[in-house]
Amino acid sequence: MRRLGFSFNSGFYILLLIFIFLLAGCTSTNKKDNLSPGELIAQGKQQVKIKSYNKAKDLFQQLLEDYPDSRERVQALMYLANTNYLDGEYEEAKFHYQKFIELYPANRFADRAYFYKAMSDFKMREVATRDQTKTLAALEGFEDAMKRFPKSPFYPKAIQKKEECRKILATSEFEVGKFYYRTGHYQSAISRLQNMRENYPNQGFADEAIYLIAESYLEEENYSEAKVNYLELLKKFPKSEFSLEARVRLRTLR
């Protein structure tokens, strides 16, 4: 009987300990669930500092879901967008920046939302090296940010990124034009290179673009247009490496 009593008491104490443990766990969970908006923001920021981005995003998202009338929602949405951006989730970041713009267009951080929305597209274009859709979207985004916030601290950065976008787009058009020229598709080469010149002037390879346009016209036996472009090359870029060949071509066209 003593043995039976001992087993009963032991089982009772084990059950009691399990109950206490589960109660403590529930209390801990409730405490976590009942964090105030300020606490959620503070803990989220702390998680960002240690680069625990998933935990940070969960905390900011929890604030947005649990406190629909909280003043901290504005901060939480911006922090959520920023954390997605830092974590390399640029599509999600763009979505949240756009949402911030729509909900709080007059907020003092609206300029940041516009700039980093464009930056999200700029980052995504690195994944698609040939498709320039994201580069075009980024260019438009930077131009929009500059137009709306000419006194923003992000304005100089927007100018810089805008020029980078233009350089990327010009280079892409130029390389496609060169490809068409090398493969004998001269009309396509002319179209691409002319488009590059009109939309993205003053690029470092502008002289070569004019030369290739002239050469394409020459191959198409459109001698008058070829001559016009050779002369333009000599006028605008007299010291170009292509100027000597342009002079030789002009002598043959007389």
VENCOR-V171788 format. One record per backbone hydrogen bond with DSSP energy under -1.0 kcal/mol. CO is the residue of the C=O (numbers start at 1). NH is the residue of the N-H. If there is no record, write none. Layout:
co:CO nh:NH
co:CO nh:NH
//
This chain:
co:1 nh:5
co:2 nh:6
co:3 nh:7
co:4 nh:8
co:5 nh:9
co:6 nh:10
co:7 nh:11
co:8 nh:12
co:9 nh:13
co:10 nh:14
co:11 nh:15
co:12 nh:16
co:13 nh:17
co:14 nh:18
co:15 nh:19
co:16 nh:20
co:17 nh:21
co:18 nh:22
co:19 nh:23
co:20 nh:24
co:21 nh:25
co:22 nh:26
co:23 nh:27
co:24 nh:28
co:25 nh:29
co:26 nh:30
co:27 nh:31
co:28 nh:32
co:29 nh:33
co:30 nh:34
co:32 nh:35
co:36 nh:40
co:37 nh:41
co:38 nh:42
co:39 nh:43
co:40 nh:44
co:41 nh:45
co:42 nh:46
co:43 nh:47
co:44 nh:48
co:45 nh:49
co:46 nh:50
co:47 nh:52
co:48 nh:51
co:51 nh:53
co:52 nh:56
co:53 nh:57
co:54 nh:58
co:55 nh:59
co:56 nh:60
co:57 nh:61
co:58 nh:62
co:59 nh:63
co:60 nh:64
co:61 nh:65
co:62 nh:66
co:63 nh:67
co:67 nh:70
co:70 nh:73
co:71 nh:74
co:72 nh:76
co:73 nh:77
co:74 nh:78
co:75 nh:79
co:76 nh:80
co:77 nh:81
co:78 nh:82
co:79 nh:83
co:80 nh:84
co:81 nh:85
co:82 nh:86
co:83 nh:87
co:84 nh:89
co:85 nh:88
co:88 nh:90
co:89 nh:93
co:90 nh:94
co:91 nh:95
co:92 nh:96
co:93 nh:97
co:94 nh:98
co:95 nh:99
co:96 nh:100
co:97 nh:101
co:98 nh:102
co:99 nh:103
co:100 nh:104
co:104 nh:107
co:107 nh:110
co:109 nh:113
co:110 nh:114
co:111 nh:115
co:112 nh:116
co:113 nh:117
co:114 nh:118
co:115 nh:119
co:116 nh:120
co:117 nh:121
co:118 nh:122
co:119 nh:123
co:120 nh:124
co:121 nh:125
co:123 nh:126
co:124 nh:127
co:132 nh:136
co:133 nh:137
co:134 nh:138
co:135 nh:139
co:136 nh:140
co:137 nh:141
co:138 nh:142
co:139 nh:143
co:140 nh:144
co:141 nh:145
co:142 nh:146
co:143 nh:147
co:144 nh:148
co:145 nh:149
co:149 nh:152
co:152 nh:155
co:154 nh:158
co:155 nh:159
co:156 nh:160
co:157 nh:161
co:158 nh:162
co:159 nh:163
co:160 nh:164
co:161 nh:165
co:162 nh:166
co:163 nh:167
co:164 nh:168
co:165 nh:169
co:166 nh:170
co:167 nh:171
co:168 nh:172
co:169 nh:173
co:170 nh:174
co:171 nh:175
co:172 nh:176
co:173 nh:177
co:174 nh:178
co:175 nh:179
co:176 nh:180
co:177 nh:181
co:178 nh:182
co:179 nh:183
co:180 nh:185
co:181 nh:184
co:184 nh:186
co:185 nh:189
co:186 nh:190
co:187 nh:191
co:188 nh:192
co:189 nh:193
co:190 nh:194
co:191 nh:195
co:192 nh:196
co:193 nh:197
co:194 nh:198
co:195 nh:199
co:196 nh:200
co:203 nh:206
co:205 nh:209
co:206 nh:210
co:207 nh:211
co:208 nh:212
co:209 nh:213
co:210 nh:214
co:211 nh:215
co:212 nh:216
co:213 nh:217
co:214 nh:218
co:215 nh:219
co:216 nh:220
co:217 nh:222
co:218 nh:221
co:221 nh:223
co:222 nh:226
co:223 nh:227
co:224 nh:228
co:225 nh:229
co:226 nh:230
co:227 nh:231
co:228 nh:232
co:229 nh:233
co:230 nh:234
co:231 nh:235
co:232 nh:236
co:233 nh:237
co:237 nh:240
co:240 nh:243
co:242 nh:246
co:243 nh:247
co:244 nh:248
co:245 nh:249
co:246 nh:250
co:247 nh:251
co:248 nh:252
co:249 nh:253
//
